[in-house]
Amino acid sequence: MERKETFIENILMTSMILLFGIVLFVVLKGWIEGRFSSIASLRSYIQEFGLLGPFILTIIQVLQVVLPVLPGFFGCIVGASMYGAMNGFWINYIGISLGSLMAFWLARRYGVSLVKKLISIEKYERFTNWIQTKNSYTFILFLCILLPLAPDDFLCYFSGLISMSFKKFLWIIIFAKPWCILFYCLFFAYFI
């Protein structure tokens, strides 16, 4: 009986890895083709996936945090305008939150060398100097995650480099992240 359960678990894990690999390939292919260069091109790209569009957009939002070269607000605009304020909110919130947690984990796992590859040396040094001068980094991180236009993707990486616990970071994401995304989704759903 135990052998059968292990076999089923292996098939499920292999299927999930294969599915993730396919989705990652599709998303990266779209990025290389320039499909993320404007709101119109991203919207057109997502529409091509039909019912899988929300799933693809969620993965794009995960990746835009992990790879800080993608414009994250494009996904918020596309999600809200295509799927409505609340559905767009959930798509964006889940994707951006998972990406934030992944960025934290990657920085914690691979350290400064990875962060320096993803962020320019100037930005890295500026953030490092800024963080070292702040006594209440947790509160500042909470505000940056909460407020629009703050460099929160970079701060997710930096939070993984310092002694902040994953649990504390998780609670900051859970309680601060939804408000900015909800604001964007409501605004973009009804005013654009």
N, C-alpha and C positions, 0 to 999 in steps of 0.2 A: 504493500500500500504506500509506504514512504517513497519508494522508487517511482511510482506513478505520479505522486505529487511533485517530486523533484523534476520529472520530465515535463509536466505541465508548466511549472514555474519557469523552466528554461525556455520553453516555447514562448510563453508570454513575455519574458524579458527580451528574448531575441526579436520578437515581433515589435516590441516597443522601441528597441534600439534601431531597428530597420526603419520603422515609421518616422522616428525622430531624424534619422539620417536623410531620408527622402525629403522631409519637410525642410530641413536645414539646407539641402542642396537646392531645392526650389527657391527658397528665400534668397540665398546667396547668389543664385543665377539671376534673379530679378534685380538684385542690387548691382551686380556687375553690368547688367544690361541698361542701367540707368533708370530703372522703373521707380526708384525712390527719390528722384531728383526734384519732383514737384508734387503738389497735392493731387493734381489732375492725373499724373502718370501713376501714382500710387493707388488712387481710387480705381482707375482702369484695371490695374494689375489685380487688385483684390476682387473686383467684379468677375474676372476670368475664372475664379475658383468656385463660383456659385455658392452652394451651401457650405463649402469648406472655407469660405472667405473669412468668417469670424475667427476660426482656428488659425488660419495663416496670419491674420492681422495680430493675433495674440502672440504668435511666435516672433513676428517682426518687432513687436514692442519689447519682448524679452531681449532680443538681439540688439535693439537700439540702445539699451542700457549697457549691455556687456561690451559692445563695440561702439564706443562713443563717437563714431563718425556719422551715424545716422541721425537725422533730425526727428526727435521724439514727438514734437507737437504735430507733425504731419499725421502720425497715426491717430492722435486724439481727434484731429479734424475729420479724418476719413471715417473713423469709427462712429463718431457722433452723427455725421451727415448721412452715412449709409444705413446705420442700424438704429438711429434714434438716441436720445440722451442717455437713457438708462442702460440699454444694451451696449451702447458705445462705452459707457462708463465701466461696465463689468469687463468688457474685452480689454480695455486699456488698463484698468486697475490690476487685473490678474497678470497681464503681461509685464507691465512696468514693475509690479511688486516682485514677481518671480525673477526678473532681470536684476533688480536691486539686491535681492538676496544672493543671487548667483555672483554678482560683482563682489559683494562682501566676502563670500566664500572663496572665490578665486584669489583675491588679494591675501586672505588669511592663509590659503594653501601655498601660493607661489611667491608671495612677498613682493618686495620693492622692485625686483627685476621685472616682473610682469607689468606692474603699474607704470614703470618708466617706459615700457614698450607701447603702452596704450595712450599715454599722456605725454605731451611734449615736456622736455626738461624744464622749460621756463614755468609752465603751469605746475609741474610737480614741485618745484622749489618754492613758488609763490604759495601754493596750498600748504606745504609743509611748514613754512615760516608762519603763515597765518594761523594754522592749527596750534602750533607750539606757543603762540602768544595768548591763546584763549584759555581761561580757567574753566569755563562751563561749556565744553565742547558738545556734550549731550544736548543741552538746550539749543545751542546754535544749529546742530544737526537737525533737531526737531523742526525748528523754524525754516530751515532751508528745504527740508522735505515738504513742509506744509505750504510754503509760498511759491507762487509761480515764478518762473524765470531764474530760479536759483540754480547753481551748478551742482544739483543733487546727484547726478550720475557719478561725477568725480568724487564726491564725498562718500558715496557707497564704497568705492575702492579704498579711500583713505581710512574709512572706519574699520575696514578689515585689517589694516596695517597696525592699528593701535590696540590698546588693551580692552577695547569695548567688547562685551560679551555678545554672542550671537543672539541670545534671548533679548537683550536690551535693544539691539538693532532691529530685531523682528518686531517688537512692540512699537518702536518708532515708525516703522513702515506701515504697520497695521493701522495706527491711530492718526498719523500725519498725512500719509500719501493720498487717501481718498478725496480729501477736500479740494486740493488743487485740480485733480483729474475731474472731479464732479463739476467744478466751476468751468473748466475747459469744455467738457461735454455739453453742459447746459448752454453755454454761450454758442458753441459751434453748431449745435443742433437747431437752435432757434434763430440765430442771427447771421448765419452764413449759408 
